Amino acid sequence: MKTEIQKIDIKEFDYEQLASWLKSYEIRPFRAAQILKWIYIRQAETFEEMTDLKKEVRTLISQHFSIDRLRIQAIEKSKDGTCKYLFTLRDGRQIESVLIPERNHYTLCISSQVGCAQKCRFCLTGKSGLIRNLTCGEILAQIRDVLYSHDSNAKPITNIVFMGMGEPLANYSQVVKALSLLTNNEYGLKIANRRITLSTAGLVPEIWRVGHDTKINLAVSLNASDNLTRSHLMPINRIYPIEALLLACQKYPLPRGRRITFEYILIRGVNDSIEDAKRLAKMLRPIKAKINLIPFNEHFGCNFKSPLPETVWSFRQMLIEKHYMTIIRHSKGRDIMAACGQLRASAQL
C-alpha cells in the first residue's frame, strides 16, 4: 500500500530553507520569495493560486507542503473592544491571542508557548506549567490569520507584542525565525522592527542574543525593586537575580532613540510602597528606561490584591520626579479574561 507523504506546513520554512528545498529539485531558489509573497502578502489558501509558478512546480510543492490556518475555536469580545482569540493547533492544544484597540490602530498580543514554565505567581498562564514550544509556523499563523479575518475598513493592525502565553526567549530559535519573516519587507508580513515588542521574565543570556540577532523592542517584566520580593513573585530571579538582569539590560544594543520598557505589576502591600518606587528609580538610573506601571488584575485562585488608585498615582509621581517616562497601563479585556497575566486556554491546560 502506498504511504502518503506527511505534508509540512510551509510556514515552518524560512526563505533559506525553502530556497534550499527548491534547489534540491532543480528549481531556481528565487522562486522561494515568490511563494512566500503569496503566503504572507497575498494570503493564498492553495498553491494553485500561485499563477506566476509553472504548473509542475505548483503540483510538486503541493505534494510536500500544506498552507495551514489555525482553527479558531472561539472569539470573545470585551466591552472595551478587545478581542480574545482561542486557537486550536494541529495536535489539539490551544493558545490564546488578543487584539487590543488603540487610538489609531490595533496591537496584536501573541503567544510563543503552550503554557509557561516560569511560574510567576501573579500569572495564570504558568499555573499548569509548560506543555510545549510553539513552532515558527504557529507563531506566524496567529498574525497571518488575525490579519486575514480583520475588517479592512477598521483601524489597521500595526503593532505586535510577544506578551501572550509563554516566555518568548525560552523558545528562542523559533521566535527569532518567526521574526525574520514577520519583519521582511519583500516577502514577509512587513511589520517594522520598531513596532514589535518582546517581553521577557528575564532570561539573561538570551537578552544579549536577541539584541544582536534582531532590532525589535525589549520589555522586561521586573515587578520588584529587591531580590527577595522578586524571587517570591518570579522564580526566574533565583537563577538570574536583579543585578545580572540589569547588567544585561545595560549592555543591550538599543537602536538609536529607543528605550527598554520595564513592566512593573503593582500588587497591594507587596511591591507598591514609596520605598519600592525610590529603589526602582535608583536601580534603573544607568539604563535608558521607560516604565509601565500595571495595576494587578485580580483573578480566581490568586490571593494578591489590586493596588489602591491613590497608591498607583503616588508611585508614578515619585518616578516622574526622578525623570522617568512612566505610564500607567490599565489592562484591557478584563471582562473576558484577556488582560495582562490572565491568558490560559484552560480548556486544554
C-alpha positions as a Markdown table, in Angstrom:
| # | Residue | x | y | z |
|---|---|---|---|---|
| 1 | Met | 0.0 | 0.0 | 0.0 |
| 2 | Lys | 1.3 | 3.4 | -0.9 |
| 3 | Thr | 2.4 | 5.5 | 2.0 |
| 4 | Glu | 1.1 | 9.1 | 1.9 |
| 5 | Ile | 3.7 | 11.8 | 2.4 |
| 6 | Gln | 3.3 | 13.7 | 5.7 |
| 7 | Lys | 2.9 | 17.3 | 4.5 |
| 8 | Ile | 4.7 | 20.1 | 6.2 |
| 9 | Asp | 3.1 | 23.5 | 6.9 |
| 10 | Ile | 5.1 | 25.7 | 4.6 |
| 11 | Lys | 5.2 | 28.4 | 7.2 |
| 12 | Glu | 7.7 | 26.3 | 9.1 |
| 13 | Phe | 10.2 | 27.1 | 6.4 |
| 14 | Asp | 12.1 | 30.4 | 6.2 |
| 15 | Tyr | 13.5 | 31.8 | 2.9 |
| 16 | Glu | 16.8 | 29.9 | 3.2 |
| 17 | Gln | 15.2 | 26.6 | 4.0 |
| 18 | Leu | 12.6 | 26.9 | 1.2 |
| 19 | Ala | 15.2 | 28.0 | -1.4 |
| 20 | Ser | 17.4 | 25.0 | -0.4 |
| 21 | Trp | 14.5 | 22.6 | -0.8 |
| 22 | Leu | 13.6 | 24.0 | -4.2 |
| 23 | Lys | 17.2 | 23.8 | -5.3 |
| 24 | Ser | 17.3 | 20.1 | -4.4 |
| 25 | Tyr | 14.5 | 19.7 | -7.1 |
| 26 | Glu | 16.5 | 21.9 | -9.5 |
| 27 | Ile | 14.1 | 24.8 | -9.1 |
| 28 | Arg | 15.8 | 28.2 | -9.0 |
| 29 | Pro | 16.0 | 29.5 | -5.4 |
| 30 | Phe | 14.4 | 32.9 | -6.3 |
| 31 | Arg | 11.1 | 31.1 | -6.5 |
| 32 | Ala | 11.1 | 30.9 | -2.7 |
| 33 | Ala | 10.5 | 34.6 | -2.5 |
| 34 | Gln | 7.5 | 34.3 | -4.9 |
| 35 | Ile | 6.0 | 31.5 | -2.8 |
| 36 | Leu | 6.4 | 33.4 | 0.4 |
| 37 | Lys | 4.8 | 36.5 | -1.1 |
| 38 | Trp | 1.7 | 34.5 | -1.9 |
| 39 | Ile | 1.5 | 33.1 | 1.6 |
| 40 | Tyr | 2.2 | 36.3 | 3.7 |
| 41 | Ile | 1.3 | 39.2 | 1.5 |
| 42 | Arg | -1.5 | 37.8 | -0.7 |
| 43 | Gln | -2.8 | 35.4 | 1.9 |
| 44 | Ala | -3.0 | 32.4 | -0.6 |
| 45 | Glu | -5.1 | 29.5 | 0.6 |
| 46 | Thr | -3.8 | 27.0 | -2.0 |
| 47 | Phe | -0.7 | 26.6 | -4.2 |
| 48 | Glu | -2.9 | 26.6 | -7.3 |
| 49 | Glu | -3.4 | 30.3 | -6.7 |
| 50 | Met | 0.3 | 31.0 | -7.3 |
| 51 | Thr | 0.0 | 31.7 | -11.0 |
| 52 | Asp | 3.5 | 33.0 | -11.5 |
| 53 | Leu | 4.8 | 29.5 | -10.9 |
| 54 | Lys | 4.7 | 26.8 | -13.5 |
| 55 | Lys | 2.0 | 24.2 | -13.0 |
| 56 | Glu | 4.5 | 21.4 | -12.4 |
| 57 | Val | 6.2 | 23.4 | -9.7 |
| 58 | Arg | 2.8 | 24.1 | -8.0 |
| 59 | Thr | 2.0 | 20.4 | -8.2 |
| 60 | Leu | 5.4 | 19.4 | -6.7 |
| 61 | Ile | 5.1 | 21.8 | -3.7 |
| 62 | Ser | 1.5 | 20.9 | -3.0 |
| 63 | Gln | 2.6 | 17.2 | -2.8 |
| 64 | His | 5.0 | 18.0 | 0.0 |
| 65 | Phe | 3.6 | 21.1 | 1.8 |
| 66 | Ser | 0.3 | 22.5 | 3.1 |
| 67 | Ile | -0.8 | 26.1 | 3.9 |
| 68 | Asp | -2.3 | 25.7 | 7.3 |
| 69 | Arg | -4.5 | 28.0 | 9.2 |
| 70 | Leu | -5.2 | 27.7 | 12.9 |
| 71 | Arg | -8.6 | 26.6 | 13.9 |
| 72 | Ile | -10.5 | 29.5 | 15.6 |
| 73 | Gln | -12.2 | 27.7 | 18.5 |
| 74 | Ala | -13.8 | 30.9 | 19.8 |
| 75 | Ile | -13.6 | 34.7 | 19.6 |
| 76 | Glu | -14.7 | 36.7 | 22.7 |
| 77 | Lys | -15.2 | 40.5 | 22.6 |
| 78 | Ser | -14.8 | 42.8 | 25.5 |
| 79 | Lys | -16.9 | 45.8 | 26.4 |
| 80 | Asp | -13.8 | 47.9 | 25.5 |
| 81 | Gly | -13.4 | 46.4 | 22.0 |
| 82 | Thr | -10.6 | 43.9 | 22.9 |
| 83 | Cys | -10.9 | 40.6 | 21.1 |
| 84 | Lys | -9.6 | 37.3 | 22.5 |
| 85 | Tyr | -8.9 | 34.5 | 20.0 |
| 86 | Leu | -8.8 | 30.9 | 21.2 |
| 87 | Phe | -6.9 | 28.9 | 18.6 |
| 88 | Thr | -6.7 | 25.1 | 18.3 |
| 89 | Leu | -3.4 | 23.7 | 17.0 |
| 90 | Arg | -2.8 | 20.6 | 14.9 |
| 91 | Asp | -2.2 | 18.5 | 17.9 |
| 92 | Gly | -5.4 | 19.7 | 19.7 |
| 93 | Arg | -3.5 | 22.0 | 22.1 |
| 94 | Gln | -4.9 | 25.5 | 22.5 |
| 95 | Ile | -3.4 | 29.0 | 22.7 |
| 96 | Glu | -4.8 | 32.5 | 23.1 |
| 97 | Ser | -4.0 | 35.7 | 21.2 |
| 98 | Val | -5.5 | 39.2 | 22.0 |
| 99 | Leu | -6.3 | 42.0 | 19.6 |
| 100 | Ile | -6.2 | 45.3 | 21.5 |
| 101 | Pro | -7.8 | 48.5 | 20.2 |
| 102 | Glu | -5.6 | 51.7 | 20.5 |
| 103 | Arg | -6.5 | 55.2 | 19.4 |
| 104 | Asn | -5.5 | 54.9 | 15.8 |
| 105 | His | -4.5 | 51.2 | 15.4 |
| 106 | Tyr | -4.7 | 47.8 | 16.9 |
| 107 | Thr | -2.0 | 45.9 | 18.7 |
| 108 | Leu | -1.9 | 42.1 | 18.5 |
| 109 | Cys | -0.6 | 40.2 | 21.5 |
| 110 | Ile | 0.6 | 36.8 | 20.5 |
| 111 | Ser | 1.8 | 33.6 | 22.3 |
| 112 | Ser | 5.1 | 31.8 | 21.9 |
| 113 | Gln | 4.4 | 28.7 | 24.0 |
| 114 | Val | 1.6 | 26.4 | 25.1 |
| 115 | Gly | 1.6 | 27.2 | 28.8 |
| 116 | Cys | 4.7 | 28.5 | 30.5 |
| 117 | Ala | 7.5 | 27.2 | 32.8 |
| 118 | Gln | 8.2 | 30.5 | 34.6 |
| 119 | Lys | 5.5 | 30.1 | 37.3 |
| 120 | Cys | 5.3 | 33.8 | 38.1 |
| 121 | Arg | 2.9 | 33.9 | 41.0 |
| 122 | Phe | 0.7 | 36.7 | 39.6 |
| 123 | Cys | 0.1 | 35.0 | 36.2 |
| 124 | Leu | -2.5 | 32.4 | 35.2 |
| 125 | Thr | -0.6 | 31.0 | 32.2 |
| 126 | Gly | 2.0 | 29.3 | 34.3 |
| 127 | Lys | -0.4 | 27.6 | 36.7 |
| 128 | Ser | -0.3 | 24.3 | 34.7 |
| 129 | Gly | 3.3 | 24.6 | 33.6 |
| 130 | Leu | 4.8 | 24.3 | 30.1 |
| 131 | Ile | 3.2 | 22.0 | 27.6 |
| 132 | Arg | 5.4 | 22.7 | 24.6 |
| 133 | Asn | 7.0 | 25.4 | 22.5 |
| 134 | Leu | 5.2 | 26.8 | 19.5 |
| 135 | Thr | 6.7 | 26.4 | 16.1 |
| 136 | Cys | 7.7 | 29.2 | 13.8 |
| 137 | Gly | 4.6 | 28.5 | 11.7 |
| 138 | Glu | 2.3 | 28.5 | 14.7 |
| 139 | Ile | 3.7 | 31.9 | 15.9 |
| 140 | Leu | 3.3 | 33.4 | 12.4 |
| 141 | Ala | -0.2 | 31.9 | 11.9 |
| 142 | Gln | -1.6 | 33.9 | 14.8 |
| 143 | Ile | -0.7 | 37.1 | 13.0 |
| 144 | Arg | -1.4 | 35.9 | 9.5 |
| 145 | Asp | -4.8 | 34.5 | 10.4 |
| 146 | Val | -6.0 | 37.5 | 12.5 |
| 147 | Leu | -4.9 | 39.8 | 9.7 |
| 148 | Tyr | -6.9 | 37.7 | 7.3 |
| 149 | Ser | -10.1 | 37.9 | 9.3 |
| 150 | His | -9.6 | 41.6 | 10.3 |
| 151 | Asp | -12.1 | 44.1 | 8.8 |
| 152 | Ser | -10.2 | 46.0 | 6.2 |
| 153 | Asn | -12.3 | 49.1 | 6.9 |
| 154 | Ala | -11.3 | 49.1 | 10.6 |
| 155 | Lys | -8.2 | 50.6 | 12.1 |
| 156 | Pro | -5.1 | 48.7 | 10.9 |
| 157 | Ile | -3.1 | 46.2 | 12.9 |
| 158 | Thr | 0.3 | 47.8 | 13.1 |
| 159 | Asn | 1.9 | 46.6 | 16.4 |
| 160 | Ile | 2.8 | 43.1 | 17.5 |
| 161 | Val | 3.7 | 42.2 | 21.1 |
| 162 | Phe | 5.1 | 38.9 | 22.3 |
| 163 | Met | 3.3 | 39.1 | 25.6 |
| 164 | Gly | 0.8 | 36.3 | 25.4 |
| 165 | Met | 1.2 | 32.8 | 26.7 |
| 166 | Gly | 4.8 | 31.6 | 27.4 |
| 167 | Glu | 8.3 | 33.1 | 27.7 |
| 168 | Pro | 9.5 | 34.1 | 24.2 |
| 169 | Leu | 13.2 | 33.8 | 25.0 |
| 170 | Ala | 12.7 | 30.2 | 26.2 |
| 171 | Asn | 11.6 | 29.4 | 22.6 |
| 172 | Tyr | 14.5 | 31.4 | 21.1 |
| 173 | Ser | 15.2 | 29.7 | 17.8 |
| 174 | Gln | 11.5 | 29.6 | 16.7 |
| 175 | Val | 10.7 | 33.1 | 17.8 |
| 176 | Val | 13.7 | 34.6 | 16.0 |
| 177 | Lys | 13.0 | 32.6 | 12.9 |
| 178 | Ala | 9.4 | 33.9 | 13.0 |
| 179 | Leu | 10.7 | 37.4 | 13.5 |
| 180 | Ser | 12.7 | 37.2 | 10.3 |
| 181 | Leu | 9.5 | 36.5 | 8.3 |
| 182 | Leu | 7.4 | 38.9 | 10.3 |
| 183 | Thr | 9.7 | 41.9 | 9.5 |
| 184 | Asn | 10.7 | 41.1 | 6.0 |
| 185 | Asn | 9.6 | 43.8 | 3.5 |
| 186 | Glu | 10.0 | 41.8 | 0.3 |
| 187 | Tyr | 8.1 | 38.6 | 1.0 |
| 188 | Gly | 7.1 | 38.6 | 4.7 |
| 189 | Leu | 4.4 | 40.3 | 6.8 |
| 190 | Lys | 6.1 | 43.7 | 6.6 |
| 191 | Ile | 5.8 | 44.7 | 10.3 |
| 192 | Ala | 8.5 | 47.3 | 11.2 |
| 193 | Asn | 11.0 | 46.3 | 13.9 |
| 194 | Arg | 10.1 | 49.4 | 15.9 |
| 195 | Arg | 6.5 | 48.2 | 16.1 |
| 196 | Ile | 7.4 | 44.8 | 17.6 |
| 197 | Thr | 8.0 | 44.3 | 21.3 |
| 198 | Leu | 9.2 | 41.1 | 23.0 |
| 199 | Ser | 8.5 | 40.8 | 26.7 |
| 200 | Thr | 10.7 | 38.6 | 28.9 |
| 201 | Ala | 10.7 | 37.5 | 32.5 |
| 202 | Gly | 14.5 | 37.9 | 32.5 |
| 203 | Leu | 16.4 | 35.1 | 30.7 |
| 204 | Val | 19.8 | 36.9 | 30.8 |
| 205 | Pro | 21.8 | 35.0 | 28.2 |
| 206 | Glu | 19.1 | 35.3 | 25.6 |
| 207 | Ile | 18.6 | 39.0 | 26.3 |
| 208 | Trp | 22.1 | 39.7 | 24.9 |
| 209 | Arg | 21.4 | 37.3 | 21.9 |
| 210 | Val | 18.1 | 38.8 | 20.9 |
| 211 | Gly | 19.6 | 42.3 | 21.0 |
| 212 | His | 22.3 | 41.3 | 18.4 |
| 213 | Asp | 20.0 | 39.0 | 16.3 |
| 214 | Thr | 17.1 | 41.4 | 15.9 |
| 215 | Lys | 16.2 | 45.1 | 16.1 |
| 216 | Ile | 12.9 | 44.8 | 18.0 |
| 217 | Asn | 11.9 | 46.5 | 21.2 |
| 218 | Leu | 12.6 | 44.8 | 24.5 |
| 219 | Ala | 10.3 | 44.8 | 27.5 |
| 220 | Val | 11.4 | 43.4 | 30.8 |
| 221 | Ser | 8.9 | 42.1 | 33.4 |
| 222 | Leu | 10.6 | 43.4 | 36.5 |
| 223 | Asn | 7.9 | 43.7 | 39.2 |
| 224 | Ala | 10.1 | 44.3 | 42.2 |
| 225 | Ser | 12.9 | 46.5 | 43.4 |
| 226 | Asp | 14.7 | 43.9 | 45.6 |
| 227 | Asn | 15.8 | 40.3 | 45.1 |
| 228 | Leu | 13.7 | 38.9 | 48.0 |
| 229 | Thr | 10.4 | 40.2 | 46.6 |
| 230 | Arg | 11.2 | 39.4 | 43.0 |
| 231 | Ser | 12.3 | 35.8 | 43.8 |
| 232 | His | 9.0 | 35.4 | 45.7 |
| 233 | Leu | 7.0 | 36.7 | 42.7 |
| 234 | Met | 9.2 | 35.3 | 39.9 |
| 235 | Pro | 11.2 | 32.1 | 40.4 |
| 236 | Ile | 13.5 | 33.0 | 37.5 |
| 237 | Asn | 15.1 | 35.6 | 39.8 |
| 238 | Arg | 16.7 | 32.8 | 41.8 |
| 239 | Ile | 18.7 | 31.9 | 38.6 |
| 240 | Tyr | 19.2 | 35.4 | 37.2 |
| 241 | Pro | 18.9 | 38.0 | 40.1 |
| 242 | Ile | 18.2 | 41.6 | 39.6 |
| 243 | Glu | 21.9 | 42.6 | 39.4 |
| 244 | Ala | 22.5 | 40.2 | 36.5 |
| 245 | Leu | 19.3 | 41.2 | 34.7 |
| 246 | Leu | 20.0 | 44.9 | 34.9 |
| 247 | Leu | 23.6 | 44.4 | 33.7 |
| 248 | Ala | 22.3 | 42.6 | 30.6 |
| 249 | Cys | 19.9 | 45.5 | 30.0 |
| 250 | Gln | 22.6 | 48.0 | 30.4 |
| 251 | Lys | 24.6 | 46.2 | 27.7 |
| 252 | Tyr | 21.6 | 45.7 | 25.4 |
| 253 | Pro | 22.4 | 47.2 | 22.0 |
| 254 | Leu | 19.5 | 49.6 | 21.8 |
| 255 | Pro | 18.7 | 51.0 | 18.3 |
| 256 | Arg | 19.1 | 54.8 | 18.3 |
| 257 | Gly | 16.3 | 56.7 | 20.0 |
| 258 | Arg | 14.8 | 53.8 | 21.8 |
| 259 | Arg | 14.5 | 52.7 | 25.4 |
| 260 | Ile | 14.0 | 49.4 | 27.3 |
| 261 | Thr | 10.5 | 49.2 | 28.8 |
| 262 | Phe | 10.3 | 47.9 | 32.3 |
| 263 | Glu | 7.0 | 46.4 | 33.2 |
| 264 | Tyr | 6.1 | 46.7 | 36.9 |
| 265 | Ile | 2.9 | 45.0 | 38.1 |
| 266 | Leu | 1.8 | 46.8 | 41.2 |
| 267 | Ile | 0.4 | 44.4 | 43.9 |
| 268 | Arg | -1.1 | 45.8 | 47.1 |
| 269 | Gly | 1.2 | 45.5 | 50.1 |
| 270 | Val | 3.8 | 43.6 | 48.1 |
| 271 | Asn | 5.7 | 46.0 | 45.9 |
| 272 | Asp | 3.8 | 49.2 | 45.8 |
| 273 | Ser | 5.3 | 51.4 | 48.5 |
| 274 | Ile | 7.1 | 54.7 | 48.0 |
| 275 | Glu | 10.3 | 53.0 | 49.1 |
| 276 | Asp | 9.8 | 50.5 | 46.3 |
| 277 | Ala | 9.5 | 53.4 | 43.9 |
| 278 | Lys | 12.6 | 55.1 | 45.2 |
| 279 | Arg | 14.7 | 51.8 | 44.9 |
| 280 | Leu | 13.3 | 51.2 | 41.4 |
| 281 | Ala | 14.3 | 54.7 | 40.3 |
| 282 | Lys | 17.8 | 54.3 | 41.7 |
| 283 | Met | 18.5 | 50.9 | 40.2 |
| 284 | Leu | 17.3 | 51.8 | 36.7 |
| 285 | Arg | 19.5 | 55.0 | 36.6 |
| 286 | Pro | 22.3 | 53.5 | 34.3 |
| 287 | Ile | 19.8 | 52.3 | 31.7 |
| 288 | Lys | 17.8 | 54.1 | 29.0 |
| 289 | Ala | 14.5 | 53.1 | 30.5 |
| 290 | Lys | 10.8 | 53.8 | 30.5 |
| 291 | Ile | 8.4 | 52.3 | 33.0 |
| 292 | Asn | 4.9 | 50.8 | 32.5 |
| 293 | Leu | 3.0 | 50.5 | 35.8 |
| 294 | Ile | 0.3 | 47.8 | 35.6 |
| 295 | Pro | -2.2 | 47.5 | 38.4 |
| 296 | Phe | -2.6 | 43.9 | 39.3 |
| 297 | Asn | -5.7 | 42.2 | 37.8 |
| 298 | Glu | -7.3 | 40.1 | 40.5 |
| 299 | His | -8.4 | 36.6 | 39.4 |
| 300 | Phe | -9.7 | 33.4 | 40.9 |
| 301 | Gly | -7.1 | 31.2 | 42.6 |
| 302 | Cys | -4.7 | 34.1 | 43.4 |
| 303 | Asn | -4.7 | 35.9 | 46.8 |
| 304 | Phe | -2.9 | 39.1 | 45.5 |
| 305 | Lys | -4.9 | 42.3 | 45.6 |
| 306 | Ser | -5.1 | 45.3 | 43.2 |
| 307 | Pro | -3.3 | 48.4 | 44.5 |
| 308 | Leu | -5.4 | 51.4 | 45.6 |
| 309 | Pro | -5.7 | 54.1 | 43.0 |
| 310 | Glu | -4.0 | 56.7 | 45.2 |
| 311 | Thr | -1.1 | 54.3 | 45.7 |
| 312 | Val | -0.7 | 53.9 | 41.9 |
| 313 | Trp | -0.8 | 57.7 | 41.5 |
| 314 | Ser | 1.9 | 58.3 | 44.2 |
| 315 | Phe | 4.1 | 55.6 | 42.9 |
| 316 | Arg | 4.0 | 57.1 | 39.4 |
| 317 | Gln | 4.6 | 60.6 | 40.7 |
| 318 | Met | 7.7 | 59.5 | 42.5 |
| 319 | Leu | 9.1 | 58.0 | 39.3 |
| 320 | Ile | 8.2 | 61.1 | 37.3 |
| 321 | Glu | 10.0 | 63.3 | 39.8 |
| 322 | Lys | 13.1 | 61.1 | 39.2 |
| 323 | His | 12.7 | 62.0 | 35.5 |
| 324 | Tyr | 11.4 | 58.6 | 34.2 |
| 325 | Met | 8.9 | 58.3 | 31.4 |
| 326 | Thr | 6.2 | 56.5 | 33.3 |
| 327 | Ile | 2.8 | 55.2 | 32.0 |
| 328 | Ile | 0.0 | 53.6 | 34.0 |
| 329 | Arg | -1.2 | 50.8 | 31.7 |
| 330 | His | -4.7 | 49.7 | 32.6 |
| 331 | Ser | -5.1 | 46.3 | 31.1 |
| 332 | Lys | -7.9 | 45.9 | 28.6 |
| 333 | Gly | -10.2 | 42.9 | 28.1 |
| 334 | Arg | -10.6 | 42.2 | 31.9 |
| 335 | Asp | -14.2 | 41.1 | 31.5 |
| 336 | Ile | -13.2 | 38.3 | 29.1 |
| 337 | Met | -10.0 | 37.2 | 30.9 |
| 338 | Ala | -7.8 | 38.8 | 28.2 |
| 339 | Ala | -5.9 | 41.2 | 30.5 |
| 340 | Cys | -2.3 | 41.0 | 31.5 |
| 341 | Gly | -1.5 | 37.7 | 33.2 |
| 342 | Gln | -4.9 | 36.2 | 32.6 |
| 343 | Leu | -4.4 | 34.1 | 29.4 |
| 344 | Arg | -4.7 | 30.4 | 30.0 |
| 345 | Ala | -6.6 | 28.5 | 27.3 |
| 346 | Ser | -7.9 | 26.5 | 30.2 |
| 347 | Ala | -9.9 | 24.0 | 28.1 |
| 348 | Gln | -6.6 | 22.2 | 27.2 |
| 349 | Leu | -4.3 | 23.0 | 30.1 |
